[in-house]
Amino acid sequence: MPLTPRTALEAVAAIDTVGCLFFYFLSALGLTSFLSDRRKRLQQPPRPESDLPPVSIFKPLKGVDPKIWECFCSHCEQDYPQFQLIFGVSDPGDPAVEVVRKLQAKYPNLPIELIVCDRVLGANIKVSNLVQMLPAASHELLLVNDSDIDVPADYLQKVIAPLADPSVGLVTCLYRGVAAPTFGSRLEALGIGTDFIPGVLSARFLEKGLHFGLGSTLAFRRHDLKMIGGFEAFLDYLADDYELGRRIAATGKRVELSEAIVTTYLPAYTLRQFFQHQLRWSRTIRDARRWGYTGLLFTFGLPWTLVTLIAARGAAWAWGLFALTLTARLAVGIGTAVLVLSDEQVIRNIVLLPLRDLIAPLVWAASFMGNRIHWRGEVFDLKEGRLTSAKPVSSADWKR
């Protein structure tokens, strides 16, 4: 058969589809590896309260996220003997201040501090606030997580336990996204459960451990933070959670993935906001893990198998490859969401997965076409992971 543009496209698409099937196989191995490790940890007896060291929890804030009150209360109602909460805002008029004051009134016996961080030390205001919040910490063990994170009552027990091993430098957590009723928010939550989390588990399996952190939870020692240059070392980085984990891992200490699963409540994204949030996320990963991000081209199973099917003009073998790819994609996505995250909403929204997967390569391609991102009401240019301010935008355009 002579080589034509159509047969060449058919061959390339089929080869890429097979590559995607291999990626789904690796994702399944990553999933089973995590489940196996989690079972082993759950079989271990819990540490007595006397062995649980005190913790300082940092929560940098900007604005009011969905369910912020419930998220804050979940941190106050921990089955843990001693911890303090430190909230930080850059603007004393931030509406989050009122929520923190209300929290202090509800839990008067808990050490809850509010720090107004009046200096701008770098482009990443979150990290700038963390630098100014650190002096208020009373304890050696530190924990940073995002303002929209809701945690179970045994969260601190599960997250802090691995730090009893001095070879562990950082503990992080997987998370499930709870969607608002909007279409964009449902697509976002679906992507977290069936795309992002399987990717994290695959990286953990392939790289024999994690070498980065997730903003849902970053637990570490003050000493290890000092060894990597403190929060000041990534004042201008967008992916501060990634950088913190990467730099601690570079010291030779391990990054552990806790069996605790936390929840984030997603804003009511419009489709435009969903796309722009995905673009920011993609450009963040592109600069943080360039080769790994480039390799995502071989993870878009449904788009590649559709191209194969069209180029092969509906040949029987192409339909078979399509069925195999769709089955593998659903198995990995649903398996991760249900078995790891206990995320039942994925089942309700699974009909949107083909659309979500068709959008993904468009976002991936667009991420290479510029460096501009939108983040919490501002516009930045991103170069090699570092932020430089571009111009302000309306806060109504961006919540996250």
C-alpha positions in Angstrom: 0.0 0.0 0.0 1.5 3.3 -1.0 2.2 5.8 1.8 -0.3 8.7 1.6 -1.0 11.5 4.1 -4.1 9.6 5.3 -2.2 6.3 5.8 0.6 8.2 7.5 -1.8 9.9 9.9 -3.5 6.5 10.5 -0.1 4.9 11.5 1.0 7.8 13.7 -2.4 8.0 15.5 -2.4 4.2 16.0 1.1 4.2 17.4 0.2 7.1 19.8 -2.9 5.2 20.9 -0.8 2.2 21.8 1.5 4.5 23.7 -1.6 5.8 25.6 -2.6 2.3 26.4 0.9 1.7 27.9 0.4 4.9 30.0 -3.0 3.6 31.3 -1.2 0.4 32.2 1.4 2.4 34.2 -1.4 4.4 35.8 -3.0 1.1 36.9 0.3 0.0 38.4 0.6 3.4 40.2 -3.0 3.0 41.5 -2.4 -0.6 42.9 1.0 0.5 44.4 -0.7 3.3 46.3 -3.6 1.1 47.5 -1.1 -1.6 48.7 1.0 1.0 50.6 -2.2 2.4 52.2 -3.4 -1.0 53.4 0.0 -1.6 55.0 -0.1 1.8 56.8 -3.7 1.3 58.0 -2.7 -2.0 59.6 -0.1 -0.3 61.8 -1.3 0.7 65.3 -1.9 4.4 65.8 0.7 6.4 67.7 -0.2 7.3 71.2 -1.1 10.9 71.8 2.1 11.4 73.9 4.1 10.7 70.7 2.3 13.2 68.5 4.4 16.4 68.3 2.7 19.9 68.2 2.2 21.4 64.8 1.8 25.0 63.4 -0.7 25.2 60.5 -0.3 28.0 58.0 -3.3 29.1 55.9 -2.5 32.1 53.6 -5.7 33.7 52.5 -7.1 35.9 49.7 -10.8 36.4 49.5 -13.5 33.9 50.5 -13.5 30.5 48.8 -16.6 28.3 48.6 -17.4 26.5 51.9 -14.5 28.5 53.6 -16.2 28.3 57.0 -16.7 24.6 56.9 -13.1 24.2 55.7 -11.7 26.3 58.6 -13.9 24.5 61.2 -12.6 21.1 59.9 -9.1 22.2 60.9 -10.2 23.2 64.4 -11.9 19.9 65.1 -8.9 17.7 64.8 -8.3 14.6 66.9 -4.8 15.8 67.8 -3.4 17.0 71.1 -1.7 20.2 70.2 -1.7 22.5 67.2 -2.0 26.2 66.3 -3.6 27.8 63.3 -2.0 30.8 61.7 -4.0 32.7 59.0 -2.3 35.4 56.9 -3.8 38.2 54.7 -2.1 40.9 52.7 -5.0 43.3 52.9 -6.6 44.1 56.3 -9.9 44.7 54.5 -10.0 41.2 53.0 -13.4 39.6 53.6 -11.6 36.4 54.9 -10.6 38.4 58.0 -14.2 38.4 59.2 -14.4 34.6 58.8 -11.2 34.2 60.9 -12.6 36.5 63.7 -15.7 34.4 63.7 -13.6 31.3 64.0 -11.6 32.7 66.9 -14.9 33.4 68.7 -16.2 29.9 68.2 -13.0 28.2 69.3 -11.6 30.4 72.1 -9.4 27.7 73.5 -7.5 27.1 70.3 -4.4 29.2 69.5 -5.7 30.9 66.3 -3.7 33.9 65.0 -4.4 36.3 62.2 -1.3 38.0 60.7 -1.7 41.0 58.4 1.2 40.7 56.0 1.8 44.3 54.9 4.9 43.8 52.8 5.1 42.5 49.3 8.3 40.5 49.1 7.8 38.8 45.7 5.5 38.1 42.9 3.9 35.2 44.6 1.8 36.9 47.3 1.0 33.6 49.0 4.7 32.9 49.6 5.3 36.5 50.6 2.6 36.1 53.3 4.2 32.8 54.4 7.5 34.5 55.0 5.8 37.0 57.3 3.7 34.4 59.0 6.6 32.1 59.9 7.8 34.1 63.0 4.4 33.4 64.6 4.9 29.7 64.5 5.5 28.1 67.9 6.5 24.6 66.8 9.2 22.8 64.8 6.6 20.9 62.6 4.9 23.1 60.0 2.0 22.4 57.7 0.8 24.6 54.8 -2.4 24.0 52.9 -4.7 26.0 50.7 -7.6 28.0 52.1 -10.3 25.9 50.4 -9.2 22.5 51.9 -11.6 20.5 54.0 -10.0 17.8 56.1 -11.2 14.7 58.1 -10.8 14.6 61.9 -7.8 12.3 61.7 -6.0 14.4 59.1 -3.2 15.6 61.4 -2.6 12.2 62.8 -2.2 10.7 59.3 -0.1 13.5 57.9 2.3 14.0 60.8 2.9 10.3 61.5 5.4 9.8 58.6 7.6 12.6 59.9 8.5 10.4 62.9 11.0 8.9 60.4 13.9 11.3 60.0 14.5 10.3 56.4 11.1 11.7 55.5 11.3 15.4 54.7 7.8 16.3 53.5 4.3 14.8 53.6 1.7 15.7 51.0 -1.9 14.6 50.3 -4.2 13.7 47.4 -7.4 15.5 47.1 -10.9 15.3 45.5 -12.6 18.2 44.0 -16.3 18.9 44.8 -17.9 20.7 41.9 -20.3 23.6 41.9 -23.4 23.1 39.7 -21.8 24.9 36.7 -20.6 22.9 33.6 -17.1 24.3 33.9 -16.8 23.3 37.5 -18.0 19.8 36.8 -15.4 19.4 34.1 -12.7 20.7 36.5 -13.7 18.2 39.2 -13.7 15.4 36.7 -10.2 16.2 35.5 -8.9 16.2 39.1 -10.2 12.7 39.8 -9.6 11.0 36.5 -6.6 12.8 35.0 -4.5 14.7 37.6 -4.5 12.2 40.4 -3.8 9.2 38.2 -0.9 11.3 36.8 0.5 11.9 40.3 0.2 8.1 41.2 2.0 7.3 37.9 4.8 9.6 38.7 5.1 8.2 42.2 5.4 4.7 40.7 7.8 5.5 37.8 10.1 7.7 39.9 10.0 5.3 42.9 8.5 8.0 45.1 7.3 11.6 44.8 9.7 14.4 44.2 7.3 17.3 44.5 4.5 18.5 46.8 0.8 19.3 46.3 -0.8 22.5 47.7 -3.5 20.5 49.4 -1.0 19.6 52.1 2.7 20.3 52.7 4.0 19.1 56.1 7.6 19.5 57.0 10.1 20.5 59.6 11.2 24.1 60.2 14.8 22.8 60.1 14.4 21.3 56.6 12.7 24.5 55.4 15.8 26.5 56.6 18.1 24.0 54.8 16.5 24.9 51.4 16.6 28.6 51.9 13.3 29.2 53.6 10.1 30.4 51.9 12.2 33.2 50.5 13.8 30.7 48.0 10.6 30.6 45.9 9.1 34.0 46.4 8.8 34.5 42.6 7.8 30.9 41.7 4.2 30.1 40.7 4.4 26.4 41.7 5.6 27.0 45.2 4.2 23.6 46.4 6.1 21.8 43.7 9.3 23.7 44.4 9.1 23.1 48.2 8.8 19.3 47.6 11.4 19.3 44.9 14.0 21.1 47.0 13.5 19.0 50.1 13.7 15.8 47.9 17.0 17.2 46.5 18.5 17.1 50.0 18.1 13.4 50.0 15.0 13.2 52.1 11.8 11.4 51.0 8.5 13.0 50.0 5.7 10.8 51.4 2.1 10.6 50.2 -0.2 10.3 53.1 -3.2 8.0 53.1 -5.4 11.0 54.2 -7.6 12.3 51.4 -8.7 15.9 51.6 -11.5 17.8 49.8 -11.4 21.1 47.8 -14.6 23.0 46.9 -14.4 24.4 43.4 -15.8 27.7 42.3 -18.7 28.0 39.9 -16.4 28.2 36.8 -17.8 29.3 33.5 -16.4 27.5 30.5 -14.1 30.4 29.9 -12.8 30.4 33.4 -12.4 26.6 33.3 -10.3 26.9 30.2 -8.2 29.7 31.6 -7.7 27.8 34.9 -6.6 24.7 32.9 -4.2 26.9 30.9 -2.6 28.3 34.0 -2.3 24.9 35.5 -0.8 23.5 32.3 1.7 26.3 31.9 2.7 25.8 35.6 3.4 22.1 35.0 5.1 22.8 31.7 7.7 25.0 33.4 8.0 22.8 36.5 8.4 19.4 34.7 9.1 20.2 31.1 10.0 16.7 29.8 7.2 15.0 31.7 4.7 17.6 30.5 5.8 17.2 26.8 5.2 13.4 27.3 1.6 14.2 28.1 1.1 14.0 24.3 1.1 10.3 24.7 -1.6 10.3 27.4 -4.5 11.6 25.3 -6.0 8.2 24.6 -9.5 9.1 23.4 -8.5 11.8 21.0 -5.8 9.7 19.4 -8.0 6.7 19.0 -10.7 8.9 17.4 -8.2 10.2 14.9 -7.2 6.5 14.2 -10.8 5.6 13.7 -11.4 8.4 11.3 -8.1 7.9 9.4 -8.8 4.2 9.1 -12.3 4.9 7.8 -14.0 2.9 10.4 -12.0 -0.3 9.9 -12.8 -3.2 12.2 -9.3 -3.1 13.9 -9.7 0.6 14.5 -13.1 0.0 16.3 -11.4 -2.7 18.4 -8.6 -0.3 19.4 -11.2 2.4 20.2 -13.1 0.0 22.5 -9.9 -1.1 24.2 -8.8 2.5 24.8 -12.2 3.6 26.1 -12.3 0.7 28.5 -8.8 1.3 29.8 -9.5 5.0 30.2 -12.7 4.5 32.1 -11.1 1.8 34.3 -8.2 4.0 35.3 -10.3 7.1 35.8 -13.1 5.5 37.7 -10.8 3.2 39.6 -8.7 6.1 40.9 -11.7 8.3 41.7 -13.6 5.6 43.6 -10.9 3.4 45.2 -8.5 6.2 46.1 -10.5 9.3 46.5 -14.0 7.9 47.3 -15.3 10.4 44.8 -18.8 9.3 43.8 -19.5 12.4 41.8 -17.2 11.1 39.1 -19.8 8.4 38.4 -22.5 11.0 38.0 -20.4 13.1 35.6 -18.6 10.3 33.7 -20.6 11.0 30.6 -18.6 14.3 30.4 -15.3 12.5 30.3 -15.0 12.2 26.4 -15.5 16.0 26.2 -13.0 16.6 29.0 -10.5 14.4 27.2 -11.1 16.2 23.8 -10.4 19.6 25.5 -7.2 18.4 27.2 -5.0 18.3 24.0 -6.2 21.7 23.0 -5.2 23.1 26.4 -1.8 21.3 26.1 -1.1 22.8 22.7 -2.2 26.2 23.8 0.1 26.1 26.8 3.1 26.3 24.4 1.7 29.4 22.6 2.5 31.9 25.3 3.5 32.5 28.9 0.7 34.7 30.2 -1.5 33.4 33.1 -4.4 34.6 35.2 -4.1 34.0 38.9 -6.3 35.4 41.7 -7.3 38.7 40.1 -3.9 39.4 38.5 -2.2 38.7 35.2 1.4 37.4 35.2 4.0 36.4 32.6 5.6 33.0 33.5 9.1 32.2 32.4 11.0 29.1 33.7 8.6 28.9 36.6 9.0 32.5 37.8 6.3 35.1 37.8 6.5 38.7 36.6 3.5 41.0 37.0 1.8 41.9 33.7 -1.4 43.9 34.3 -4.4 43.8 36.7 -7.7 42.2 35.7 -11.2 42.4 37.2 -11.5 40.3 40.3 -14.8 39.2 38.9 -13.0 37.3 36.2 -11.0 35.2 38.6 -11.7 33.5 41.9 -8.7 31.2 41.9 
